[in-house]
Amino acid sequence: MDTLKFWPALAIIVLVTACREPTAETARPGHPLFSLGSVTSCPNPSIVVTNEADLLAALAGASAGDVIGLDGVIEVAADLSISVEGVTLTCATPGSGLRVAVGATVSSLVKVLAPFVTVNGLTLDGTGAGDPYLALNDPDDIDNDGVTGTASDVRLTNNTVMCSVGDCAFFFATRNAVVSGNEFHSTGSFTGIQLQGGIDGSRVERNTIVATVPSTNPNLGGIRVRDGTGVVVADNVVRGPWANSLAAQNLTGATISGNRVEPDGSARGILLFAMDGVVVDNNTLIGAGGAVEALEIDGSTGVVMSRNAITGSWVDAFVLLNTSGAQIVDNTVTCGSDECVFGSGAPGTVVAGNHFTSGGSGTGIQMQAGTDGVRVENNEIVATTPAGGVNLGGIRVRDGANVVIAGNVVRGPWQNGLALADLADSRIEQNQVDGALQYGIRARSGGSSLPVSMTHDLFRANRITGAGLAGILLTSACGNQLVGNNLQGNAENIGAIFDGPSGANVFVGNATVVIDDALPLDCDGDGAGDPNVISAQGRVLRGVPLAPIPDGAEHGSRVRLR
């Protein structure tokens, strides 16, 4: 669990300022510093109030179904608590709302403690409060602060909110909450819209959340949702230097779709931690100002990332850490300066049907440190300027078994088209590689933790052209099959090179030069070296001196295996 994902004893619900660094008091503006254009008309309320006393009286005497309309901006000197089920608080005239009176101490500008309460169409200036809006479902007062609530099925809709230094809106254990159609404006909040502690069925939709000053907690964000099933976060716009535009944790069966995030120097566009069966679909992520990661998944299972558009300036596009069974499918991605996809400890990942474009990434799709069952299929991976990692490539997969790399198109000046290491019983077939600076396929590429790096792998029907050194380089390899690959049109017409300790590899190919400088390995354990078996229409050369193969450090800010 990352830090401050769940605030103990709910103390933060009442007043998050306890966890903030001190800030200077904000000068009181003469008028709100944001547009009041969200609501152009108001409903016909059953009760109209114009001052705090009348508002408190109306709430005290309210019954379920009452609609209380505010006429003008009302200043309050204490928390405005709504404890009656089914009450609606709205505007009587456009632009009406609430703000904290000068010199008053207000924990929550609006505090919802009952179910089915709606707050709609108001301007909420929360800059002088701990929370502009708080909804609390805590009937047993588990934090012993004397405040209880049963808020569920609450609605916060079509409001314009100036966030506090604490948050923009805070919900605790509010099942089936709806946060929709609001505009939130922050000048440096701890967190934005935050829902936690049991939020099954809640929906955060069609909101605009804008920060003009960096938020103050690295693990939270413009939208922060956690601890629920069936949660929907859809069609929101999140802009500015939030630590994360969207940060979610402990969700099962959630949907995150249609959002547009425009981070400015943020750590992440979307951060998902401890997720299960979550769909991340059709979002647009536009990086700027040194934004680091577009979409990071950590400690999760079965997350599907589909039809997302990632563009702008990033360090990393997709990052998977200690995550199994993820799917990255049908996305359109401008790769980061480090890579297009980085996965570490991500077995069973499927990367398929994506279009990746790199303007100089160190590597393309990189999967390492536990890649059993990974599938990289039918992607287009295009570099427009030379890549930097000499041991890396358009596809870099290592440290696994039963991997499939098939049907991909890798084009442009990647150092290597495919750069592989420490794979067993895997299939590399029907890929097209054009224009690699070194090798179309390099295996082993970089360092290895195994006595023999590549074992019992099948390289079949790959087409490689325009490689700067050779079509395929195979070293530290036993019992691999290279069958039916089209290796014509590479440097000096060299189709394949077997180099270093290798043995019992089978090559069946076309009319290209094959260089076999391998030192035969004892692959079957009988005490004798096993030569490679080469059946080729072209020349087979042995004893050819080769230039030293570069073995530099891998590119990027994260630890990547060589």
C-alpha positions as CSV (number, residue, x, y, z in Angstrom):
1,M,0.0,0.0,0.0
2,D,1.4,3.4,-0.9
3,T,1.6,6.1,1.7
4,L,-1.4,8.0,2.8
5,K,-3.8,5.9,0.7
6,F,-6.1,5.5,3.7
7,W,-6.1,8.0,6.5
8,P,-6.4,6.2,9.9
9,A,-9.3,6.9,12.2
10,L,-10.9,9.2,9.6
11,A,-9.4,12.3,11.2
12,I,-8.6,13.6,7.7
13,I,-12.3,13.5,6.9
14,V,-13.1,16.3,9.3
15,L,-10.1,18.4,8.6
16,V,-7.3,17.5,6.2
17,T,-5.3,20.5,7.2
18,A,-3.8,18.5,10.0
19,C,-1.7,16.6,7.4
20,R,-0.7,19.7,5.4
21,E,2.3,21.9,5.6
22,P,1.4,25.4,6.9
23,T,0.3,27.8,4.3
24,A,-0.2,31.5,4.2
25,E,-3.7,32.7,4.6
26,T,-5.3,33.4,1.2
27,A,-6.4,36.9,0.6
28,R,-10.2,37.1,0.4
29,P,-11.2,37.9,-3.2
30,G,-13.8,40.4,-4.0
31,H,-15.5,37.9,-6.3
32,P,-14.8,34.2,-7.1
33,L,-11.7,33.6,-9.2
34,F,-13.5,31.2,-11.6
35,S,-16.3,31.1,-14.1
36,L,-19.8,31.0,-12.8
37,G,-21.2,29.8,-16.0
38,S,-21.8,26.1,-15.1
39,V,-25.5,26.8,-14.3
40,T,-27.5,29.2,-16.4
41,S,-30.9,28.3,-14.9
42,C,-32.2,27.1,-11.6
43,P,-35.1,24.8,-10.6
44,N,-38.2,26.1,-8.8
45,P,-37.4,25.5,-5.1
46,S,-40.0,24.9,-2.4
47,I,-38.1,27.1,0.0
48,V,-36.0,30.2,-0.9
49,V,-33.4,31.6,1.5
50,T,-31.2,34.7,1.3
51,N,-29.0,34.5,4.5
52,E,-27.4,32.0,6.9
53,A,-30.1,32.2,9.6
54,D,-32.9,31.4,7.1
55,L,-30.8,28.6,5.6
56,L,-30.2,27.0,9.0
57,A,-33.9,27.2,9.8
58,A,-34.9,25.7,6.5
59,L,-32.5,22.8,7.0
60,A,-33.7,22.2,10.6
61,G,-37.3,22.1,9.5
62,A,-36.8,20.2,6.3
63,S,-38.6,17.0,5.3
64,A,-37.6,14.5,2.7
65,G,-38.1,15.9,-0.8
66,D,-37.7,19.5,0.1
67,V,-35.8,21.7,-2.4
68,I,-34.1,24.6,-0.7
69,G,-32.9,27.3,-3.1
70,L,-30.2,29.9,-2.3
71,D,-30.7,33.4,-3.6
72,G,-27.3,35.1,-3.8
73,V,-24.0,34.1,-2.2
74,I,-24.6,33.3,1.5
75,E,-21.8,33.7,4.0
76,V,-21.6,31.0,6.7
77,A,-19.8,31.1,10.1
78,A,-20.1,27.4,10.8
79,D,-20.4,24.0,9.1
80,L,-23.6,23.7,7.1
81,S,-24.8,20.2,8.0
82,I,-27.6,18.4,6.1
83,S,-29.0,15.6,8.2
84,V,-32.4,15.0,6.6
85,E,-32.8,12.3,4.0
86,G,-33.7,13.3,0.5
87,V,-33.1,17.1,0.7
88,T,-31.9,19.1,-2.3
89,L,-29.8,22.2,-1.9
90,T,-29.7,24.3,-5.0
91,C,-29.8,27.8,-6.5
92,A,-32.8,30.0,-6.7
93,T,-30.9,32.4,-9.1
94,P,-27.8,31.5,-11.2
95,G,-24.5,32.2,-9.4
96,S,-25.9,31.6,-5.9
97,G,-23.9,29.7,-3.4
98,L,-21.9,29.6,-0.2
99,R,-18.6,31.0,1.2
100,V,-17.0,31.3,4.6
101,A,-17.6,34.5,6.5
102,V,-14.6,36.6,7.3
103,G,-12.9,35.4,10.5
104,A,-15.0,32.3,10.8
105,T,-13.6,28.8,11.3
106,V,-15.4,26.3,9.1
107,S,-14.4,22.6,8.8
108,S,-16.8,21.7,6.0
109,L,-18.6,24.3,4.0
110,V,-21.3,21.7,3.2
111,K,-21.4,18.6,5.3
112,V,-23.8,15.8,4.1
113,L,-24.7,13.3,6.8
114,A,-27.9,11.8,5.4
115,P,-28.7,9.6,2.3
116,F,-30.2,10.8,-1.0
117,V,-29.1,14.4,-0.5
118,T,-28.4,16.4,-3.6
119,V,-26.3,19.6,-3.8
120,N,-26.8,21.0,-7.3
121,G,-26.1,24.2,-9.3
122,L,-24.3,26.2,-6.6
123,T,-21.0,28.1,-6.4
124,L,-19.1,26.8,-3.4
125,D,-16.1,28.9,-2.4
126,G,-14.3,26.5,-0.2
127,T,-11.0,28.4,0.1
128,G,-11.8,29.3,3.7
129,A,-12.9,25.8,4.8
130,G,-11.2,22.5,5.4
131,D,-13.5,20.9,2.9
132,P,-15.8,22.7,0.4
133,Y,-18.0,19.5,0.5
134,L,-17.9,16.5,2.8
135,A,-20.2,13.5,2.6
136,L,-19.8,11.0,5.5
137,N,-21.2,7.6,6.1
138,D,-20.0,6.8,9.6
139,P,-22.9,5.8,11.8
140,D,-20.8,4.4,14.5
141,D,-18.5,7.4,14.9
142,I,-15.4,5.1,14.5
143,D,-13.1,8.1,14.9
144,N,-14.7,9.3,18.1
145,D,-15.1,12.9,16.9
146,G,-18.7,13.1,17.9
147,V,-19.9,13.3,14.2
148,T,-22.0,10.5,12.7
149,G,-23.5,10.2,9.3
150,T,-25.4,7.8,7.0
151,A,-24.7,9.5,3.7
152,S,-25.1,7.2,0.7
153,D,-26.7,7.7,-2.7
154,V,-25.7,11.4,-2.5
155,R,-25.4,13.7,-5.5
156,L,-23.0,16.5,-6.1
157,T,-23.9,17.9,-9.5
158,N,-23.4,20.9,-11.7
159,N,-21.6,23.0,-9.1
160,T,-18.7,25.4,-9.5
161,V,-16.2,24.8,-6.6
162,M,-13.2,26.7,-5.5
163,C,-11.1,24.0,-3.7
164,S,-9.5,24.4,-0.3
165,V,-5.9,23.6,0.6
166,G,-7.3,20.3,1.8
167,D,-9.5,19.1,-1.1
168,C,-12.2,19.8,-3.6
169,A,-14.7,17.3,-2.3
170,F,-14.4,14.4,0.1
171,F,-16.6,11.3,0.3
172,F,-16.3,8.5,2.9
173,A,-18.1,5.2,2.5
174,T,-20.7,6.8,0.4
175,R,-22.1,3.9,-1.7
176,N,-23.7,4.9,-5.0
177,A,-22.5,8.5,-4.9
178,V,-22.7,10.6,-8.1
179,V,-20.2,13.4,-8.7
180,S,-21.2,14.8,-12.1
181,G,-21.0,18.0,-14.2
182,N,-19.0,20.1,-11.7
183,E,-16.1,22.5,-12.2
184,F,-13.4,22.3,-9.6
185,H,-10.6,24.9,-9.4
186,S,-7.5,24.4,-7.2
187,T,-4.7,26.7,-6.4
188,G,-2.7,24.1,-4.5
189,S,-4.8,21.4,-2.8
190,F,-3.7,18.2,-0.9
191,T,-6.1,16.2,-3.1
192,G,-8.9,16.9,-5.5
193,I,-12.2,14.9,-5.6
194,Q,-11.6,12.0,-3.2
195,L,-13.9,9.0,-2.6
196,Q,-12.7,6.2,-0.2
197,G,-13.6,3.7,2.4
198,G,-16.3,1.7,0.7
199,I,-17.7,3.5,-2.4
200,D,-19.4,0.6,-4.3
201,G,-21.4,1.8,-7.3
202,S,-20.2,5.4,-7.2
203,R,-19.7,7.4,-10.3
204,V,-17.5,10.4,-11.1
205,E,-18.5,11.7,-14.5
206,R,-18.2,14.8,-16.7
207,N,-16.4,17.0,-14.2
208,T,-13.6,19.5,-15.0
209,I,-10.9,19.6,-12.4
210,V,-8.2,22.2,-12.9
211,A,-5.1,23.0,-10.8
212,T,-3.0,26.1,-11.4
213,V,-0.5,25.3,-8.6
214,P,1.0,21.8,-7.8
215,S,-1.0,19.6,-5.4
216,T,0.7,18.7,-2.2
217,N,0.6,14.9,-1.8
218,P,2.5,12.8,-4.3
219,N,0.2,9.8,-4.1
220,L,-3.2,11.5,-4.5
221,G,-4.5,13.5,-7.4
222,G,-7.2,15.5,-9.2
223,I,-9.5,12.5,-8.9
224,R,-8.8,10.0,-6.1
225,V,-11.0,6.9,-5.8
226,R,-10.4,3.8,-3.8
227,D,-12.0,0.9,-1.9
228,G,-15.0,-0.2,-4.0
229,T,-16.6,-2.3,-6.7
230,G,-18.3,-1.3,-9.8
231,V,-17.0,2.3,-9.6
232,V,-17.1,4.4,-12.8
233,V,-14.8,7.3,-13.6
234,A,-15.8,8.6,-17.0
235,D,-15.7,11.7,-19.3
236,N,-13.8,13.9,-16.9
237,V,-11.2,16.6,-17.8
238,V,-8.3,16.9,-15.4
239,R,-5.7,19.7,-16.1
240,G,-2.7,21.1,-14.5
241,P,0.1,20.1,-12.0
242,W,-1.8,17.6,-9.9
243,A,0.7,15.0,-8.6
244,N,-1.4,12.5,-10.5
245,S,-4.3,13.4,-12.7
246,L,-6.2,10.3,-11.6
247,A,-5.1,8.0,-8.8
248,A,-7.1,4.9,-7.9
249,Q,-6.6,2.0,-5.5
250,N,-8.4,-1.1,-4.3
251,L,-11.0,-1.2,-7.0
252,T,-12.7,-4.3,-8.4
253,G,-14.6,-4.3,-11.7
254,A,-14.2,-0.5,-12.2
255,T,-14.4,1.4,-15.5
256,I,-12.2,4.3,-16.2
257,S,-13.2,5.7,-19.6
258,G,-13.4,8.7,-21.8
259,N,-11.4,10.9,-19.6
260,R,-9.0,13.6,-20.8
261,V,-6.0,14.3,-18.7
262,E,-3.5,17.1,-19.4
263,P,-0.9,16.9,-16.7
264,D,1.8,19.6,-16.4
265,G,4.9,18.2,-14.8
266,S,2.9,15.5,-13.0
267,A,4.3,12.2,-11.8
268,R,1.6,10.3,-13.6
269,G,-1.4,10.8,-15.7
270,I,-3.3,7.8,-14.4
271,L,-2.0,5.7,-11.5
272,L,-3.8,2.4,-10.6
273,F,-2.7,0.4,-7.5
274,A,-4.1,-2.9,-6.3
275,M,-6.8,-3.2,-9.0
276,D,-8.7,-6.3,-10.1
277,G,-10.5,-6.6,-13.4
278,V,-10.5,-2.9,-14.1
279,V,-11.1,-1.5,-17.7
280,V,-9.2,1.6,-18.8
281,D,-10.7,2.5,-22.1
282,N,-10.7,5.4,-24.6
283,N,-8.9,7.9,-22.4
284,T,-6.8,10.7,-23.8
285,L,-3.5,11.5,-22.0
286,I,-1.5,14.6,-23.1
287,G,1.8,15.1,-21.3
288,A,3.6,18.4,-20.9
289,G,6.1,20.1,-18.6
290,G,8.2,17.1,-17.8
291,A,5.3,14.7,-17.1
292,V,6.8,11.3,-16.1
293,E,4.4,8.4,-16.6
294,A,1.2,8.4,-18.7
295,L,-0.4,5.3,-17.2
296,E,1.1,3.2,-14.4
297,I,-0.4,-0.1,-13.1
298,D,1.1,-1.5,-9.8
299,G,0.3,-4.6,-7.9
300,S,-2.8,-5.4,-9.9
301,T,-4.5,-8.3,-11.8
302,G,-6.4,-8.4,-15.1
303,V,-6.4,-4.7,-16.0
304,V,-7.4,-4.0,-19.6
305,M,-6.1,-0.8,-21.2
306,S,-7.7,-0.3,-24.6
307,R,-8.2,2.4,-27.2
308,N,-6.4,5.0,-25.2
309,A,-4.5,7.9,-27.0
310,I,-1.2,8.9,-25.4
311,T,0.5,11.9,-26.8
312,G,2.6,14.9,-25.8
313,S,5.8,14.7,-23.7
314,W,6.3,11.8,-21.3
315,V,9.2,9.8,-19.9
316,D,7.2,6.6,-20.0
317,A,3.9,5.8,-21.7
318,F,2.7,2.5,-20.1
319,V,4.3,1.1,-16.9
320,L,3.4,-2.2,-15.4
321,L,4.9,-3.2,-12.0
322,N,4.2,-6.5,-10.2
323,T,1.0,-6.9,-12.3
324,S,-0.3,-10.0,-13.9
325,G,-2.7,-10.7,-16.7
326,A,-2.8,-7.1,-18.0
327,Q,-3.9,-6.3,-21.6
328,I,-2.6,-3.3,-23.5
329,V,-4.6,-3.5,-26.7
330,D,-5.6,-1.1,-29.6
331,N,-3.9,2.0,-28.2
332,T,-2.3,4.8,-30.1
333,V,0.8,5.9,-28.4
334,T,3.6,8.6,-28.7
335,C,6.3,6.9,-26.8
336,G,8.1,8.4,-23.9
337,S,11.8,9.4,-23.8
338,D,12.5,6.1,-22.0
339,E,10.1,3.7,-23.7
340,C,6.7,2.9,-25.1
341,V,5.9,0.1,-22.6
342,F,7.8,-0.9,-19.5
343,G,6.8,-4.1,-17.6
344,S,8.6,-5.6,-14.7
345,G,7.2,-8.6,-12.9
346,A,4.2,-8.7,-15.3
347,P,3.6,-12.3,-16.4
348,G,0.7,-13.0,-18.7
349,T,0.6,-9.5,-20.2
350,V,-0.8,-9.1,-23.7
351,V,0.4,-6.2,-25.8
352,A,-1.5,-6.4,-29.0
353,G,-2.8,-4.3,-31.9
354,N,-1.2,-1.0,-30.7
355,H,0.4,1.7,-32.8
356,F,3.6,3.1,-31.2
357,T,5.6,6.0,-32.5
358,S,9.0,7.0,-31.0
359,G,10.9,10.1,-31.6
360,G,14.0,8.8,-29.9
361,S,13.1,6.4,-27.0
362,G,15.8,4.3,-25.4
363,T,13.6,1.2,-26.0
364,G,10.2,0.3,-27.3
365,I,8.2,-2.4,-25.6
366,Q,10.3,-3.7,-22.7
367,M,9.2,-6.6,-20.6
368,Q,11.5,-8.1,-17.9
369,A,11.9,-9.8,-14.5
370,G,9.1,-12.3,-14.8
371,T,7.6,-12.6,-18.3
372,D,6.1,-16.1,-18.4
373,G,3.3,-16.2,-20.9
374,V,3.7,-12.7,-22.2
375,R,2.4,-12.1,-25.7
376,V,3.5,-9.2,-27.9
377,E,1.4,-9.5,-31.1
378,N,0.4,-7.4,-34.1
379,N,1.8,-4.1,-33.0
380,E,3.3,-1.4,-35.2
381,I,6.4,0.1,-33.5
382,V,8.0,2.9,-35.5
383,A,11.1,5.0,-34.6
384,T,11.5,8.3,-36.5
385,T,14.9,9.1,-34.9
386,P,17.7,6.8,-33.6
387,A,17.0,5.0,-30.3
388,G,19.6,5.1,-27.6
389,G,19.8,1.8,-25.8
390,V,22.4,-0.4,-27.6
391,N,21.2,-3.6,-25.9
392,L,17.5,-2.7,-26.4
393,G,15.2,-2.5,-29.3
394,G,11.7,-1.9,-30.7
395,I,10.7,-5.0,-28.7
396,R,12.8,-6.0,-25.7
397,V,11.6,-9.1,-23.8
398,R,13.6,-11.1,-21.3
399,D,13.4,-13.4,-18.3
400,G,10.5,-15.8,-19.1
401,A,9.2,-18.9,-20.8
402,N,6.4,-19.6,-23.2
403,V,6.6,-16.0,-24.6
404,V,5.0,-15.2,-28.0
405,I,6.3,-12.4,-30.1
406,A,4.4,-12.5,-33.4
407,G,3.0,-10.5,-36.3
408,N,4.7,-7.2,-35.2
409,V,6.0,-4.5,-37.6
410,V,9.1,-2.8,-36.2
411,R,10.4,0.0,-38.4
412,G,13.0,2.6,-38.2
413,P,16.4,3.2,-36.4
414,W,15.9,1.2,-33.3
415,Q,19.3,-0.2,-32.2
416,N,17.8,-3.7,-32.6
417,G,14.4,-4.7,-34.0
418,L,14.0,-7.4,-31.3
419,A,16.4,-7.6,-28.4
420,L,15.9,-10.7,-26.4
421,A,17.5,-12.5,-23.4
422,D,16.8,-15.4,-21.1
423,L,13.9,-16.9,-22.9
424,A,12.9,-20.5,-23.1
425,D,10.3,-22.4,-25.1
426,S,9.1,-19.2,-26.8
427,R,7.9,-18.4,-30.3
428,I,9.2,-15.4,-32.3
429,E,7.4,-15.6,-35.7
430,Q,6.0,-13.6,-38.6
431,N,7.5,-10.3,-37.5
432,Q,8.7,-7.7,-39.9
433,V,11.8,-5.6,-39.0
434,D,13.1,-2.9,-41.2
435,G,16.0,-0.5,-40.6
436,A,17.5,-1.6,-37.3
437,L,20.9,0.0,-36.6
438,Q,22.5,-3.2,-35.4
439,Y,20.4,-6.4,-35.7
440,G,16.9,-7.3,-36.8
441,I,16.8,-9.9,-34.0
442,R,19.5,-10.0,-31.3
443,A,19.4,-12.8,-28.8
444,R,21.0,-12.8,-26.3
445,S,21.1,-9.0,-26.1
446,G,22.8,-7.6,-23.0
447,G,23.6,-9.4,-19.8
448,S,22.2,-12.7,-18.6
449,S,21.6,-14.4,-15.2
450,L,21.5,-17.9,-16.8
451,P,24.3,-20.2,-17.9
452,V,22.6,-20.3,-21.3
453,S,20.4,-17.4,-22.2
454,M,18.2,-18.7,-25.1
455,T,16.9,-22.3,-25.0
456,H,14.4,-24.2,-27.2
457,D,13.0,-21.1,-28.9
458,L,11.4,-21.0,-32.3
459,F,12.3,-18.2,-34.8
460,R,10.1,-18.7,-37.8
461,A,8.9,-16.8,-40.9
462,N,10.3,-13.4,-39.7
463,R,11.2,-10.9,-42.4
464,I,14.2,-8.7,-41.7
465,T,15.7,-6.0,-44.0
466,G,18.0,-3.0,-43.7
467,A,19.8,-4.1,-40.5
468,G,23.1,-2.4,-40.1
469,L,25.1,-5.5,-39.0
470,A,23.1,-8.6,-39.7
471,G,19.6,-10.0,-39.8
472,I,19.9,-12.2,-36.7
473,L,22.6,-12.5,-34.0
474,L,22.3,-15.6,-31.8
475,T,24.7,-16.2,-28.8
476,S,24.5,-18.1,-25.5
477,A,21.9,-20.3,-27.1
478,C,21.0,-24.0,-27.1
479,G,18.5,-26.0,-29.1
480,N,16.8,-23.1,-30.9
481,Q,15.2,-23.4,-34.4
482,L,15.5,-20.7,-37.0
483,V,13.2,-21.8,-39.9
484,G,11.9,-20.0,-42.9
485,N,13.1,-16.5,-42.1
486,N,13.6,-14.0,-44.9
487,L,16.9,-12.4,-44.1
488,Q,17.8,-10.8,-47.4
489,G,18.7,-7.1,-47.8
490,N,20.8,-6.7,-44.6
491,A,24.4,-5.4,-44.3
492,E,26.8,-7.4,-46.5
493,N,23.9,-9.8,-47.2
494,I,24.6,-11.4,-43.8
495,G,21.5,-13.2,-42.7
496,A,22.5,-14.7,-39.4
497,I,25.5,-14.9,-37.1
498,F,26.0,-17.6,-34.4
499,D,28.6,-16.3,-32.0
500,G,30.1,-17.2,-28.6
501,P,29.1,-20.3,-26.7
502,S,26.1,-21.9,-28.5
503,G,25.1,-25.3,-29.7
504,A,22.5,-27.6,-31.2
505,N,20.7,-24.7,-32.9
506,V,19.1,-25.5,-36.3
507,F,19.1,-22.9,-39.1
508,V,17.1,-23.5,-42.3
509,G,17.2,-20.4,-44.5
510,N,17.5,-18.7,-47.9
511,A,20.4,-17.4,-49.9
512,T,22.2,-15.2,-47.5
513,V,25.6,-15.4,-45.7
514,V,25.5,-17.3,-42.4
515,I,28.5,-16.9,-40.1
516,D,28.9,-19.7,-37.6
517,D,31.6,-18.6,-35.1
518,A,29.9,-20.4,-32.2
519,L,31.9,-22.3,-29.5
520,P,29.9,-25.5,-29.4
521,L,28.1,-25.9,-26.1
522,D,27.3,-29.2,-24.5
523,C,23.5,-28.7,-24.7
524,D,22.5,-32.3,-24.1
525,G,24.8,-33.0,-21.2
526,D,26.8,-35.9,-22.8
527,G,30.1,-34.1,-22.2
528,A,30.7,-33.2,-25.8
529,G,30.0,-29.9,-27.6
530,D,27.0,-29.8,-29.8
531,P,27.5,-28.0,-33.2
532,N,24.9,-25.9,-34.8
533,V,23.1,-27.5,-37.8
534,I,22.9,-25.1,-40.8
535,S,21.0,-25.8,-44.0
536,A,21.2,-22.7,-46.2
537,Q,21.3,-21.9,-49.9
538,G,23.9,-19.2,-49.4
539,R,27.5,-19.3,-48.0
540,V,28.3,-20.5,-44.5
541,L,31.4,-18.9,-43.1
542,R,33.4,-19.9,-40.1
543,G,36.2,-18.2,-38.3
544,V,35.2,-14.8,-39.4
545,P,36.5,-12.1,-37.0
546,L,33.7,-9.9,-35.8
547,A,33.8,-6.5,-34.3
548,P,33.1,-6.3,-30.6
549,I,29.4,-6.4,-29.8
550,P,28.4,-3.4,-27.7
551,D,27.2,-4.3,-24.2
552,G,26.5,-0.9,-22.7
553,A,24.1,-0.1,-19.9
554,E,20.5,0.0,-20.7
555,H,18.7,3.3,-21.2
556,G,16.3,5.0,-18.8
557,S,15.7,6.2,-15.3
558,R,14.3,3.0,-13.9
559,V,16.5,-0.1,-13.3
560,R,16.4,-2.1,-16.5
561,L,18.2,-5.4,-16.8
562,R,21.1,-5.5,-19.3
